Amino acid sequence: MKKMPICKICAISGVLCGACTENVENGKITSLDIEYTKELIELEKKFKVLESITFVKASEIADMVVLQVGKGDLNKIAGQRGKILRELEKSYPDKRFRFIEKTKDIKNVLENLVAPARILGINQIYLPTGETESKVRIYRSDQKKLPASIEILEDIVYSLTDEHIRIAFE
């Protein structure tokens, strides 16, 4: 990988250097980031396309793991994404994986996260407390196509974008 949360030597050796240890202590890097960095480095041997991507962060809620990659990297792995995901699911049979491009644009995050379900629209809700939330409207007929429960999807979006959402079906 071009760029990753920890340095390649730390990922391969399993021993963290001073800089990586400091990032773990500061909370910039989590144990999930380390674990999935190691796994993706192993998969680089089989999938050369992984050498050209930037791995940003891993987020896990319940049995769903979201791997954030750099801007434009989702297109680089588009052809082999399914094979890479299947390999990850072989290593972690109790987990489901998704690749998402790092962006603060909530619509792009949601489209990648809920696919193959289709988004009808996104509306801003202004709460009496002065905060805002986004209401994500999804086609009712696509409800069964969602990759996880509504609560899990809402939590994942919050962990990736720091924005609260509500999912509704119409």
C-alpha positions, 0 to 999 in steps of 0.5 A: 500500500502507498500509505497506511495507518502504521509503517510497513515495517511495524505491520510486518514485524508486529512490533511498533516503532516509537512513532506508531506507539505514540499514535496508538497512545494518542488514539490516532491509530486503533488496534483495528487499523493495525490488524487490517493493515497487516491483513491487507499487506498479506493480500498485496501478494495476491492482489497487486492492485492493493500496492497502489492504494492508501488505507486510511482507517478501519471501523467496526460496528457489530459484525460489519467492518468498513475499510476506508481507502483514499480518494480515487482508490475505490476505482483502482480496486473496482474490478477486484474488490469482490475477490478481495472482500471474499478473501477477507471474509475467509480470514474473518468468517463472522464479519462482513466487509465494505470498502469506502472512499474517505470523504466528508460528503455524506452522500458518497459515504452512504451510496457506497455503504448501502449499495445495492440499495438506492438512496432516494434523497437526503434531507437536513433536519434542524433539531430544537437543540440547534443541532442538525441531522440528516434524514436519508430516504431509501426506497422501501423496495430496497429495504431487504438489500441493505447490508446491515441493520439500520442501527448499525448503518447509522453508527457506521456513518457517524463513526466515519463522518461525525454526522448523525443520520436517520434512515427512513424508507419511502 
